[in-house]
Amino acid sequence: MSNITKIGELDLIGTKKGKITVSNVSEPYGKDTEDIVSVGIALNGEDIQWKAHIPYDNIDGVIELLQKAKELKK
């Protein structure tokens, strides 16, 4: 059974109450599966509408791509 531990949250810019929540999920896909990071978006600050599960080994690559997206938007 998976266990979710909240790491932190940010205000979602452009919304009145929206939040971005980052959590660790242990055993996300059943017994003995590797932990992942869950990034959730809640437009009302409570009910998550969108969620991404990212394996820890992919975090650096995702950060690089997010930085690239930010640079391209300038």
mmJSON file of the N, C-alpha and C atoms, coordinates in Angstrom:
{"data_MODEL":{"atom_site":{
"group_PDB":["ATOM","ATOM","ATOM","ATOM","ATOM","ATOM","ATOM","ATOM","ATOM","ATOM","ATOM","ATOM","ATOM","ATOM","ATOM","ATOM","ATOM","ATOM","ATOM","ATOM","ATOM","ATOM","ATOM","ATOM","ATOM","ATOM","ATOM","ATOM","ATOM","ATOM","ATOM","ATOM","ATOM","ATOM","ATOM","ATOM","ATOM","ATOM","ATOM","ATOM","ATOM","ATOM","ATOM","ATOM","ATOM","ATOM","ATOM","ATOM","ATOM","ATOM","ATOM","ATOM","ATOM","ATOM","ATOM","ATOM","ATOM","ATOM","ATOM","ATOM","ATOM","ATOM","ATOM","ATOM","ATOM","ATOM","ATOM","ATOM","ATOM","ATOM","ATOM","ATOM","ATOM","ATOM","ATOM","ATOM","ATOM","ATOM","ATOM","ATOM","ATOM","ATOM","ATOM","ATOM","ATOM","ATOM","ATOM","ATOM","ATOM","ATOM","ATOM","ATOM","ATOM","ATOM","ATOM","ATOM","ATOM","ATOM","ATOM","ATOM","ATOM","ATOM","ATOM","ATOM","ATOM","ATOM","ATOM","ATOM","ATOM","ATOM","ATOM","ATOM","ATOM","ATOM","ATOM","ATOM","ATOM","ATOM","ATOM","ATOM","ATOM","ATOM","ATOM","ATOM","ATOM","ATOM","ATOM","ATOM","ATOM","ATOM","ATOM","ATOM","ATOM","ATOM","ATOM","ATOM","ATOM","ATOM","ATOM","ATOM","ATOM","ATOM","ATOM","ATOM","ATOM","ATOM","ATOM","ATOM","ATOM","ATOM","ATOM","ATOM","ATOM","ATOM","ATOM","ATOM","ATOM","ATOM","ATOM","ATOM","ATOM","ATOM","ATOM","ATOM","ATOM","ATOM","ATOM","ATOM","ATOM","ATOM","ATOM","ATOM","ATOM","ATOM","ATOM","ATOM","ATOM","ATOM","ATOM","ATOM","ATOM","ATOM","ATOM","ATOM","ATOM","ATOM","ATOM","ATOM","ATOM","ATOM","ATOM","ATOM","ATOM","ATOM","ATOM","ATOM","ATOM","ATOM","ATOM","ATOM","ATOM","ATOM","ATOM","ATOM","ATOM","ATOM","ATOM","ATOM","ATOM","ATOM","ATOM","ATOM","ATOM","ATOM","ATOM","ATOM","ATOM","ATOM","ATOM","ATOM","ATOM","ATOM"],
"id":[1,2,3,4,5,6,7,8,9,10,11,12,13,14,15,16,17,18,19,20,21,22,23,24,25,26,27,28,29,30,31,32,33,34,35,36,37,38,39,40,41,42,43,44,45,46,47,48,49,50,51,52,53,54,55,56,57,58,59,60,61,62,63,64,65,66,67,68,69,70,71,72,73,74,75,76,77,78,79,80,81,82,83,84,85,86,87,88,89,90,91,92,93,94,95,96,97,98,99,100,101,102,103,104,105,106,107,108,109,110,111,112,113,114,115,116,117,118,119,120,121,122,123,124,125,126,127,128,129,130,131,132,133,134,135,136,137,138,139,140,141,142,143,144,145,146,147,148,149,150,151,152,153,154,155,156,157,158,159,160,161,162,163,164,165,166,167,168,169,170,171,172,173,174,175,176,177,178,179,180,181,182,183,184,185,186,187,188,189,190,191,192,193,194,195,196,197,198,199,200,201,202,203,204,205,206,207,208,209,210,211,212,213,214,215,216,217,218,219,220,221,222],
"type_symbol":["N","C","C","N","C","C","N","C","C","N","C","C","N","C","C","N","C","C","N","C","C","N","C","C","N","C","C","N","C","C","N","C","C","N","C","C","N","C","C","N","C","C","N","C","C","N","C","C","N","C","C","N","C","C","N","C","C","N","C","C","N","C","C","N","C","C","N","C","C","N","C","C","N","C","C","N","C","C","N","C","C","N","C","C","N","C","C","N","C","C","N","C","C","N","C","C","N","C","C","N","C","C","N","C","C","N","C","C","N","C","C","N","C","C","N","C","C","N","C","C","N","C","C","N","C","C","N","C","C","N","C","C","N","C","C","N","C","C","N","C","C","N","C","C","N","C","C","N","C","C","N","C","C","N","C","C","N","C","C","N","C","C","N","C","C","N","C","C","N","C","C","N","C","C","N","C","C","N","C","C","N","C","C","N","C","C","N","C","C","N","C","C","N","C","C","N","C","C","N","C","C","N","C","C","N","C","C","N","C","C","N","C","C","N","C","C","N","C","C","N","C","C"],
"label_atom_id":["N","CA","C","N","CA","C","N","CA","C","N","CA","C","N","CA","C","N","CA","C","N","CA","C","N","CA","C","N","CA","C","N","CA","C","N","CA","C","N","CA","C","N","CA","C","N","CA","C","N","CA","C","N","CA","C","N","CA","C","N","CA","C","N","CA","C","N","CA","C","N","CA","C","N","CA","C","N","CA","C","N","CA","C","N","CA","C","N","CA","C","N","CA","C","N","CA","C","N","CA","C","N","CA","C","N","CA","C","N","CA","C","N","CA","C","N","CA","C","N","CA","C","N","CA","C","N","CA","C","N","CA","C","N","CA","C","N","CA","C","N","CA","C","N","CA","C","N","CA","C","N","CA","C","N","CA","C","N","CA","C","N","CA","C","N","CA","C","N","CA","C","N","CA","C","N","CA","C","N","CA","C","N","CA","C","N","CA","C","N","CA","C","N","CA","C","N","CA","C","N","CA","C","N","CA","C","N","CA","C","N","CA","C","N","CA","C","N","CA","C","N","CA","C","N","CA","C","N","CA","C","N","CA","C","N","CA","C","N","CA","C","N","CA","C","N","CA","C","N","CA","C","N","CA","C","N","CA","C"],
"label_alt_id":[null,null,null,null,null,null,null,null,null,null,null,null,null,null,null,null,null,null,null,null,null,null,null,null,null,null,null,null,null,null,null,null,null,null,null,null,null,null,null,null,null,null,null,null,null,null,null,null,null,null,null,null,null,null,null,null,null,null,null,null,null,null,null,null,null,null,null,null,null,null,null,null,null,null,null,null,null,null,null,null,null,null,null,null,null,null,null,null,null,null,null,null,null,null,null,null,null,null,null,null,null,null,null,null,null,null,null,null,null,null,null,null,null,null,null,null,null,null,null,null,null,null,null,null,null,null,null,null,null,null,null,null,null,null,null,null,null,null,null,null,null,null,null,null,null,null,null,null,null,null,null,null,null,null,null,null,null,null,null,null,null,null,null,null,null,null,null,null,null,null,null,null,null,null,null,null,null,null,null,null,null,null,null,null,null,null,null,null,null,null,null,null,null,null,null,null,null,null,null,null,null,null,null,null,null,null,null,null,null,null,null,null,null,null,null,null,null,null,null,null,null,null],
"label_comp_id":["MET","MET","MET","SER","SER","SER","ASN","ASN","ASN","ILE","ILE","ILE","THR","THR","THR","LYS","LYS","LYS","ILE","ILE","ILE","GLY","GLY","GLY","GLU","GLU","GLU","LEU","LEU","LEU","ASP","ASP","ASP","LEU","LEU","LEU","ILE","ILE","ILE","GLY","GLY","GLY","THR","THR","THR","LYS","LYS","LYS","LYS","LYS","LYS","GLY","GLY","GLY","LYS","LYS","LYS","ILE","ILE","ILE","THR","THR","THR","VAL","VAL","VAL","SER","SER","SER","ASN","ASN","ASN","VAL","VAL","VAL","SER","SER","SER","GLU","GLU","GLU","PRO","PRO","PRO","TYR","TYR","TYR","GLY","GLY","GLY","LYS","LYS","LYS","ASP","ASP","ASP","THR","THR","THR","GLU","GLU","GLU","ASP","ASP","ASP","ILE","ILE","ILE","VAL","VAL","VAL","SER","SER","SER","VAL","VAL","VAL","GLY","GLY","GLY","ILE","ILE","ILE","ALA","ALA","ALA","LEU","LEU","LEU","ASN","ASN","ASN","GLY","GLY","GLY","GLU","GLU","GLU","ASP","ASP","ASP","ILE","ILE","ILE","GLN","GLN","GLN","TRP","TRP","TRP","LYS","LYS","LYS","ALA","ALA","ALA","HIS","HIS","HIS","ILE","ILE","ILE","PRO","PRO","PRO","TYR","TYR","TYR","ASP","ASP","ASP","ASN","ASN","ASN","ILE","ILE","ILE","ASP","ASP","ASP","GLY","GLY","GLY","VAL","VAL","VAL","ILE","ILE","ILE","GLU","GLU","GLU","LEU","LEU","LEU","LEU","LEU","LEU","GLN","GLN","GLN","LYS","LYS","LYS","ALA","ALA","ALA","LYS","LYS","LYS","GLU","GLU","GLU","LEU","LEU","LEU","LYS","LYS","LYS","LYS","LYS","LYS"],
"label_asym_id":["A","A","A","A","A","A","A","A","A","A","A","A","A","A","A","A","A","A","A","A","A","A","A","A","A","A","A","A","A","A","A","A","A","A","A","A","A","A","A","A","A","A","A","A","A","A","A","A","A","A","A","A","A","A","A","A","A","A","A","A","A","A","A","A","A","A","A","A","A","A","A","A","A","A","A","A","A","A","A","A","A","A","A","A","A","A","A","A","A","A","A","A","A","A","A","A","A","A","A","A","A","A","A","A","A","A","A","A","A","A","A","A","A","A","A","A","A","A","A","A","A","A","A","A","A","A","A","A","A","A","A","A","A","A","A","A","A","A","A","A","A","A","A","A","A","A","A","A","A","A","A","A","A","A","A","A","A","A","A","A","A","A","A","A","A","A","A","A","A","A","A","A","A","A","A","A","A","A","A","A","A","A","A","A","A","A","A","A","A","A","A","A","A","A","A","A","A","A","A","A","A","A","A","A","A","A","A","A","A","A","A","A","A","A","A","A","A","A","A","A","A","A"],
"label_entity_id":["1","1","1","1","1","1","1","1","1","1","1","1","1","1","1","1","1","1","1","1","1","1","1","1","1","1","1","1","1","1","1","1","1","1","1","1","1","1","1","1","1","1","1","1","1","1","1","1","1","1","1","1","1","1","1","1","1","1","1","1","1","1","1","1","1","1","1","1","1","1","1","1","1","1","1","1","1","1","1","1","1","1","1","1","1","1","1","1","1","1","1","1","1","1","1","1","1","1","1","1","1","1","1","1","1","1","1","1","1","1","1","1","1","1","1","1","1","1","1","1","1","1","1","1","1","1","1","1","1","1","1","1","1","1","1","1","1","1","1","1","1","1","1","1","1","1","1","1","1","1","1","1","1","1","1","1","1","1","1","1","1","1","1","1","1","1","1","1","1","1","1","1","1","1","1","1","1","1","1","1","1","1","1","1","1","1","1","1","1","1","1","1","1","1","1","1","1","1","1","1","1","1","1","1","1","1","1","1","1","1","1","1","1","1","1","1","1","1","1","1","1","1"],
"label_seq_id":[1,1,1,2,2,2,3,3,3,4,4,4,5,5,5,6,6,6,7,7,7,8,8,8,9,9,9,10,10,10,11,11,11,12,12,12,13,13,13,14,14,14,15,15,15,16,16,16,17,17,17,18,18,18,19,19,19,20,20,20,21,21,21,22,22,22,23,23,23,24,24,24,25,25,25,26,26,26,27,27,27,28,28,28,29,29,29,30,30,30,31,31,31,32,32,32,33,33,33,34,34,34,35,35,35,36,36,36,37,37,37,38,38,38,39,39,39,40,40,40,41,41,41,42,42,42,43,43,43,44,44,44,45,45,45,46,46,46,47,47,47,48,48,48,49,49,49,50,50,50,51,51,51,52,52,52,53,53,53,54,54,54,55,55,55,56,56,56,57,57,57,58,58,58,59,59,59,60,60,60,61,61,61,62,62,62,63,63,63,64,64,64,65,65,65,66,66,66,67,67,67,68,68,68,69,69,69,70,70,70,71,71,71,72,72,72,73,73,73,74,74,74],
"pdbx_PDB_ins_code":[null,null,null,null,null,null,null,null,null,null,null,null,null,null,null,null,null,null,null,null,null,null,null,null,null,null,null,null,null,null,null,null,null,null,null,null,null,null,null,null,null,null,null,null,null,null,null,null,null,null,null,null,null,null,null,null,null,null,null,null,null,null,null,null,null,null,null,null,null,null,null,null,null,null,null,null,null,null,null,null,null,null,null,null,null,null,null,null,null,null,null,null,null,null,null,null,null,null,null,null,null,null,null,null,null,null,null,null,null,null,null,null,null,null,null,null,null,null,null,null,null,null,null,null,null,null,null,null,null,null,null,null,null,null,null,null,null,null,null,null,null,null,null,null,null,null,null,null,null,null,null,null,null,null,null,null,null,null,null,null,null,null,null,null,null,null,null,null,null,null,null,null,null,null,null,null,null,null,null,null,null,null,null,null,null,null,null,null,null,null,null,null,null,null,null,null,null,null,null,null,null,null,null,null,null,null,null,null,null,null,null,null,null,null,null,null,null,null,null,null,null,null],
"Cartn_x":[0.844,0.0,0.882,0.597,1.436,1.187,2.234,2.184,2.628,1.847,2.147,2.612,3.79,4.346,4.537,3.825,3.931,5.302,5.963,7.268,7.098,6.164,5.917,4.89,4.538,3.583,3.877,3.43,3.596,2.25,2.09,0.902,0.996,-0.128,-0.189,-0.491,0.514,0.387,-0.733,-1.515,-2.605,-3.939,-3.957,-5.206,-5.397,-6.609,-6.879,-6.471,-6.729,-6.47,-5.599,-5.179,-4.477,-3.171,-2.827,-1.601,-0.913,0.411,1.239,1.79,1.531,1.976,2.976,4.076,5.09,5.126,5.009,4.971,5.832,6.267,6.907,5.811,5.831,4.904,5.741,5.61,6.328,5.454,6.089,5.41,4.184,4.37,3.238,2.468,3.137,2.51,2.43,2.483,2.402,3.667,3.632,4.731,6.064,7.081,8.465,8.693,7.757,8.015,8.732,9.57,10.402,9.56,10.001,9.355,9.386,8.405,8.343,8.007,8.194,7.752,6.445,5.463,4.178,4.042,3.739,3.495,2.017,1.289,-0.144,-0.514,-1.549,-2.077,-3.525,-3.828,-5.188,-5.611,-6.517,-6.943,-7.643,-8.342,-9.034,-8.224,-7.009,-6.155,-6.365,-7.352,-7.665,-7.757,-8.603,-8.862,-7.904,-7.063,-6.048,-6.697,-6.522,-7.045,-6.026,-4.737,-3.672,-2.582,-1.952,-0.888,0.137,1.405,2.487,3.296,3.6,4.458,5.807,6.857,8.207,9.134,9.73,10.718,11.897,12.453,13.562,14.727,14.981,16.083,15.847,14.607,14.291,14.238,14.384,14.208,15.174,16.447,17.417,17.052,16.647,16.246,15.009,14.047,12.837,13.184,14.06,14.48,15.154,16.024,16.688,15.672,14.687,13.669,12.801,12.496,11.726,12.533,13.84,14.702,14.75,14.836,14.845,13.543,12.427,11.13,11.079,11.604,11.636,12.48,13.657,14.527,13.876,13.201,12.545,11.391,10.806,9.66,10.093,11.376,11.86,11.862],
"Cartn_y":[-1.183,0.0,1.237,2.174,3.365,4.319,5.068,6.067,7.393,8.445,9.754,10.698,11.31,12.275,13.598,14.621,15.933,16.539,17.007,17.651,19.162,19.703,21.138,21.548,22.834,23.351,24.81,25.198,26.571,27.101,28.418,29.026,28.879,28.602,28.481,29.862,30.47,31.816,31.854,32.911,33.073,32.544,32.019,31.543,32.235,32.18,32.787,31.876,30.57,29.639,28.459,28.395,27.227,26.92,25.645,25.164,24.137,24.125,23.064,22.318,21.033,20.234,19.182,19.052,18.054,17.071,15.776,14.736,13.554,12.794,11.494,10.439,9.479,8.35,7.081,6.37,5.107,3.97,2.999,1.852,2.276,3.186,3.752,2.756,1.707,0.758,-0.638,-0.701,-1.984,-2.288,-3.408,-3.815,-3.846,-3.296,-3.299,-2.449,-1.557,-0.635,0.59,1.193,2.33,3.578,4.361,5.633,6.549,7.435,8.453,9.797,10.85,12.177,12.447,12.912,13.265,14.782,15.361,16.798,16.964,17.581,17.76,19.22,19.464,20.818,20.831,21.74,21.912,23.349,23.551,24.913,25.607,24.829,25.416,25.28,24.764,24.61,23.328,22.517,21.295,20.052,20.102,18.931,18.913,17.895,17.819,17.45,18.341,18.091,17.397,17.701,17.128,16.604,15.515,14.924,14.29,14.44,13.779,12.963,11.723,10.871,10.781,11.155,11.212,10.324,9.302,8.501,9.383,9.106,9.913,9.97,8.882,8.867,9.801,10.269,11.185,12.653,12.944,14.323,15.29,14.949,15.866,16.17,15.164,15.379,16.254,16.053,16.875,18.321,18.528,19.885,20.558,19.835,20.397,20.814,19.966,20.295,21.479,21.558,22.703,23.991,23.922,25.1,25.508,24.522,24.795,25.462,24.959,25.567,27.007,27.256,28.621,29.544,29.07,29.87,30.162,29.174,29.372,30.362,30.506,31.408,32.862,33.116,34.495,35.268],
"Cartn_z":[0.0,0.0,0.0,-0.887,-0.976,0.187,0.497,1.55,0.941,1.136,0.553,1.651,1.418,2.362,1.632,2.058,1.432,1.718,0.654,0.776,0.872,0.093,0.133,-0.898,-0.858,-1.832,-2.154,-3.335,-3.82,-4.263,-4.217,-4.814,-6.324,-6.968,-8.416,-8.995,-9.598,-10.143,-11.187,-11.154,-12.114,-11.608,-10.372,-9.778,-8.427,-7.928,-6.617,-5.468,-5.607,-4.512,-4.92,-6.164,-6.682,-5.978,-5.95,-5.301,-6.186,-6.124,-6.684,-5.479,-5.4,-4.266,-4.734,-4.001,-4.302,-3.126,-3.461,-2.429,-2.822,-1.818,-2.054,-1.942,-2.864,-2.786,-2.707,-1.593,-1.445,-1.964,-2.602,-3.199,-4.016,-4.991,-5.724,-6.584,-7.036,-7.959,-7.368,-6.042,-5.358,-4.567,-3.871,-2.989,-3.737,-3.093,-3.592,-4.84,-5.197,-6.307,-5.763,-6.592,-6.194,-5.907,-4.915,-4.609,-5.826,-5.904,-6.95,-6.306,-7.082,-6.681,-7.4,-6.68,-7.265,-7.243,-8.403,-8.509,-8.839,-7.938,-8.121,-8.271,-9.076,-9.273,-8.81,-7.886,-7.38,-7.64,-8.564,-8.908,-7.744,-6.92,-5.769,-4.48,-4.596,-3.424,-2.652,-3.053,-2.306,-3.187,-4.201,-5.043,-6.229,-6.29,-7.344,-8.678,-9.671,-11.009,-11.903,-11.729,-12.547,-11.637,-12.082,-11.287,-12.223,-11.877,-12.607,-11.611,-11.973,-11.155,-11.839,-11.112,-11.682,-10.855,-11.48,-10.756,-10.322,-9.174,-8.669,-9.655,-10.373,-11.34,-12.523,-12.719,-13.82,-13.396,-12.113,-11.642,-12.311,-12.397,-13.004,-14.454,-15.201,-16.592,-16.71,-15.821,-15.837,-15.492,-14.52,-14.163,-15.357,-16.051,-17.23,-18.293,-18.534,-19.538,-19.101,-17.827,-17.325,-17.459,-17.177,-17.348,-18.824,-19.715,-21.149,-21.564,-21.071,-21.39,-20.911,-19.729,-19.187,-20.056,-20.476,-21.337,-22.681,-23.255,-24.55,-24.465,-23.29,-23.106,-22.972,-22.696,-22.494,-23.779],
"occupancy":[1.0,1.0,1.0,1.0,1.0,1.0,1.0,1.0,1.0,1.0,1.0,1.0,1.0,1.0,1.0,1.0,1.0,1.0,1.0,1.0,1.0,1.0,1.0,1.0,1.0,1.0,1.0,1.0,1.0,1.0,1.0,1.0,1.0,1.0,1.0,1.0,1.0,1.0,1.0,1.0,1.0,1.0,1.0,1.0,1.0,1.0,1.0,1.0,1.0,1.0,1.0,1.0,1.0,1.0,1.0,1.0,1.0,1.0,1.0,1.0,1.0,1.0,1.0,1.0,1.0,1.0,1.0,1.0,1.0,1.0,1.0,1.0,1.0,1.0,1.0,1.0,1.0,1.0,1.0,1.0,1.0,1.0,1.0,1.0,1.0,1.0,1.0,1.0,1.0,1.0,1.0,1.0,1.0,1.0,1.0,1.0,1.0,1.0,1.0,1.0,1.0,1.0,1.0,1.0,1.0,1.0,1.0,1.0,1.0,1.0,1.0,1.0,1.0,1.0,1.0,1.0,1.0,1.0,1.0,1.0,1.0,1.0,1.0,1.0,1.0,1.0,1.0,1.0,1.0,1.0,1.0,1.0,1.0,1.0,1.0,1.0,1.0,1.0,1.0,1.0,1.0,1.0,1.0,1.0,1.0,1.0,1.0,1.0,1.0,1.0,1.0,1.0,1.0,1.0,1.0,1.0,1.0,1.0,1.0,1.0,1.0,1.0,1.0,1.0,1.0,1.0,1.0,1.0,1.0,1.0,1.0,1.0,1.0,1.0,1.0,1.0,1.0,1.0,1.0,1.0,1.0,1.0,1.0,1.0,1.0,1.0,1.0,1.0,1.0,1.0,1.0,1.0,1.0,1.0,1.0,1.0,1.0,1.0,1.0,1.0,1.0,1.0,1.0,1.0,1.0,1.0,1.0,1.0,1.0,1.0,1.0,1.0,1.0,1.0,1.0,1.0,1.0,1.0,1.0,1.0,1.0,1.0],
"B_iso_or_equiv":[0.0,0.0,0.0,0.0,0.0,0.0,0.0,0.0,0.0,0.0,0.0,0.0,0.0,0.0,0.0,0.0,0.0,0.0,0.0,0.0,0.0,0.0,0.0,0.0,0.0,0.0,0.0,0.0,0.0,0.0,0.0,0.0,0.0,0.0,0.0,0.0,0.0,0.0,0.0,0.0,0.0,0.0,0.0,0.0,0.0,0.0,0.0,0.0,0.0,0.0,0.0,0.0,0.0,0.0,0.0,0.0,0.0,0.0,0.0,0.0,0.0,0.0,0.0,0.0,0.0,0.0,0.0,0.0,0.0,0.0,0.0,0.0,0.0,0.0,0.0,0.0,0.0,0.0,0.0,0.0,0.0,0.0,0.0,0.0,0.0,0.0,0.0,0.0,0.0,0.0,0.0,0.0,0.0,0.0,0.0,0.0,0.0,0.0,0.0,0.0,0.0,0.0,0.0,0.0,0.0,0.0,0.0,0.0,0.0,0.0,0.0,0.0,0.0,0.0,0.0,0.0,0.0,0.0,0.0,0.0,0.0,0.0,0.0,0.0,0.0,0.0,0.0,0.0,0.0,0.0,0.0,0.0,0.0,0.0,0.0,0.0,0.0,0.0,0.0,0.0,0.0,0.0,0.0,0.0,0.0,0.0,0.0,0.0,0.0,0.0,0.0,0.0,0.0,0.0,0.0,0.0,0.0,0.0,0.0,0.0,0.0,0.0,0.0,0.0,0.0,0.0,0.0,0.0,0.0,0.0,0.0,0.0,0.0,0.0,0.0,0.0,0.0,0.0,0.0,0.0,0.0,0.0,0.0,0.0,0.0,0.0,0.0,0.0,0.0,0.0,0.0,0.0,0.0,0.0,0.0,0.0,0.0,0.0,0.0,0.0,0.0,0.0,0.0,0.0,0.0,0.0,0.0,0.0,0.0,0.0,0.0,0.0,0.0,0.0,0.0,0.0,0.0,0.0,0.0,0.0,0.0,0.0],
"pdbx_formal_charge":[null,null,null,null,null,null,null,null,null,null,null,null,null,null,null,null,null,null,null,null,null,null,null,null,null,null,null,null,null,null,null,null,null,null,null,null,null,null,null,null,null,null,null,null,null,null,null,null,null,null,null,null,null,null,null,null,null,null,null,null,null,null,null,null,null,null,null,null,null,null,null,null,null,null,null,null,null,null,null,null,null,null,null,null,null,null,null,null,null,null,null,null,null,null,null,null,null,null,null,null,null,null,null,null,null,null,null,null,null,null,null,null,null,null,null,null,null,null,null,null,null,null,null,null,null,null,null,null,null,null,null,null,null,null,null,null,null,null,null,null,null,null,null,null,null,null,null,null,null,null,null,null,null,null,null,null,null,null,null,null,null,null,null,null,null,null,null,null,null,null,null,null,null,null,null,null,null,null,null,null,null,null,null,null,null,null,null,null,null,null,null,null,null,null,null,null,null,null,null,null,null,null,null,null,null,null,null,null,null,null,null,null,null,null,null,null,null,null,null,null,null,null],
"auth_seq_id":[1,1,1,2,2,2,3,3,3,4,4,4,5,5,5,6,6,6,7,7,7,8,8,8,9,9,9,10,10,10,11,11,11,12,12,12,13,13,13,14,14,14,15,15,15,16,16,16,17,17,17,18,18,18,19,19,19,20,20,20,21,21,21,22,22,22,23,23,23,24,24,24,25,25,25,26,26,26,27,27,27,28,28,28,29,29,29,30,30,30,31,31,31,32,32,32,33,33,33,34,34,34,35,35,35,36,36,36,37,37,37,38,38,38,39,39,39,40,40,40,41,41,41,42,42,42,43,43,43,44,44,44,45,45,45,46,46,46,47,47,47,48,48,48,49,49,49,50,50,50,51,51,51,52,52,52,53,53,53,54,54,54,55,55,55,56,56,56,57,57,57,58,58,58,59,59,59,60,60,60,61,61,61,62,62,62,63,63,63,64,64,64,65,65,65,66,66,66,67,67,67,68,68,68,69,69,69,70,70,70,71,71,71,72,72,72,73,73,73,74,74,74],
"auth_comp_id":["MET","MET","MET","SER","SER","SER","ASN","ASN","ASN","ILE","ILE","ILE","THR","THR","THR","LYS","LYS","LYS","ILE","ILE","ILE","GLY","GLY","GLY","GLU","GLU","GLU","LEU","LEU","LEU","ASP","ASP","ASP","LEU","LEU","LEU","ILE","ILE","ILE","GLY","GLY","GLY","THR","THR","THR","LYS","LYS","LYS","LYS","LYS","LYS","GLY","GLY","GLY","LYS","LYS","LYS","ILE","ILE","ILE","THR","THR","THR","VAL","VAL","VAL","SER","SER","SER","ASN","ASN","ASN","VAL","VAL","VAL","SER","SER","SER","GLU","GLU","GLU","PRO","PRO","PRO","TYR","TYR","TYR","GLY","GLY","GLY","LYS","LYS","LYS","ASP","ASP","ASP","THR","THR","THR","GLU","GLU","GLU","ASP","ASP","ASP","ILE","ILE","ILE","VAL","VAL","VAL","SER","SER","SER","VAL","VAL","VAL","GLY","GLY","GLY","ILE","ILE","ILE","ALA","ALA","ALA","LEU","LEU","LEU","ASN","ASN","ASN","GLY","GLY","GLY","GLU","GLU","GLU","ASP","ASP","ASP","ILE","ILE","ILE","GLN","GLN","GLN","TRP","TRP","TRP","LYS","LYS","LYS","ALA","ALA","ALA","HIS","HIS","HIS","ILE","ILE","ILE","PRO","PRO","PRO","TYR","TYR","TYR","ASP","ASP","ASP","ASN","ASN","ASN","ILE","ILE","ILE","ASP","ASP","ASP","GLY","GLY","GLY","VAL","VAL","VAL","ILE","ILE","ILE","GLU","GLU","GLU","LEU","LEU","LEU","LEU","LEU","LEU","GLN","GLN","GLN","LYS","LYS","LYS","ALA","ALA","ALA","LYS","LYS","LYS","GLU","GLU","GLU","LEU","LEU","LEU","LYS","LYS","LYS","LYS","LYS","LYS"],
"auth_asym_id":["A","A","A","A","A","A","A","A","A","A","A","A","A","A","A","A","A","A","A","A","A","A","A","A","A","A","A","A","A","A","A","A","A","A","A","A","A","A","A","A","A","A","A","A","A","A","A","A","A","A","A","A","A","A","A","A","A","A","A","A","A","A","A","A","A","A","A","A","A","A","A","A","A","A","A","A","A","A","A","A","A","A","A","A","A","A","A","A","A","A","A","A","A","A","A","A","A","A","A","A","A","A","A","A","A","A","A","A","A","A","A","A","A","A","A","A","A","A","A","A","A","A","A","A","A","A","A","A","A","A","A","A","A","A","A","A","A","A","A","A","A","A","A","A","A","A","A","A","A","A","A","A","A","A","A","A","A","A","A","A","A","A","A","A","A","A","A","A","A","A","A","A","A","A","A","A","A","A","A","A","A","A","A","A","A","A","A","A","A","A","A","A","A","A","A","A","A","A","A","A","A","A","A","A","A","A","A","A","A","A","A","A","A","A","A","A","A","A","A","A","A","A"],
"auth_atom_id":["N","CA","C","N","CA","C","N","CA","C","N","CA","C","N","CA","C","N","CA","C","N","CA","C","N","CA","C","N","CA","C","N","CA","C","N","CA","C","N","CA","C","N","CA","C","N","CA","C","N","CA","C","N","CA","C","N","CA","C","N","CA","C","N","CA","C","N","CA","C","N","CA","C","N","CA","C","N","CA","C","N","CA","C","N","CA","C","N","CA","C","N","CA","C","N","CA","C","N","CA","C","N","CA","C","N","CA","C","N","CA","C","N","CA","C","N","CA","C","N","CA","C","N","CA","C","N","CA","C","N","CA","C","N","CA","C","N","CA","C","N","CA","C","N","CA","C","N","CA","C","N","CA","C","N","CA","C","N","CA","C","N","CA","C","N","CA","C","N","CA","C","N","CA","C","N","CA","C","N","CA","C","N","CA","C","N","CA","C","N","CA","C","N","CA","C","N","CA","C","N","CA","C","N","CA","C","N","CA","C","N","CA","C","N","CA","C","N","CA","C","N","CA","C","N","CA","C","N","CA","C","N","CA","C","N","CA","C","N","CA","C","N","CA","C","N","CA","C","N","CA","C","N","CA","C","N","CA","C"],
"pdbx_PDB_model_num":[1,1,1,1,1,1,1,1,1,1,1,1,1,1,1,1,1,1,1,1,1,1,1,1,1,1,1,1,1,1,1,1,1,1,1,1,1,1,1,1,1,1,1,1,1,1,1,1,1,1,1,1,1,1,1,1,1,1,1,1,1,1,1,1,1,1,1,1,1,1,1,1,1,1,1,1,1,1,1,1,1,1,1,1,1,1,1,1,1,1,1,1,1,1,1,1,1,1,1,1,1,1,1,1,1,1,1,1,1,1,1,1,1,1,1,1,1,1,1,1,1,1,1,1,1,1,1,1,1,1,1,1,1,1,1,1,1,1,1,1,1,1,1,1,1,1,1,1,1,1,1,1,1,1,1,1,1,1,1,1,1,1,1,1,1,1,1,1,1,1,1,1,1,1,1,1,1,1,1,1,1,1,1,1,1,1,1,1,1,1,1,1,1,1,1,1,1,1,1,1,1,1,1,1,1,1,1,1,1,1,1,1,1,1,1,1,1,1,1,1,1,1]
}}}
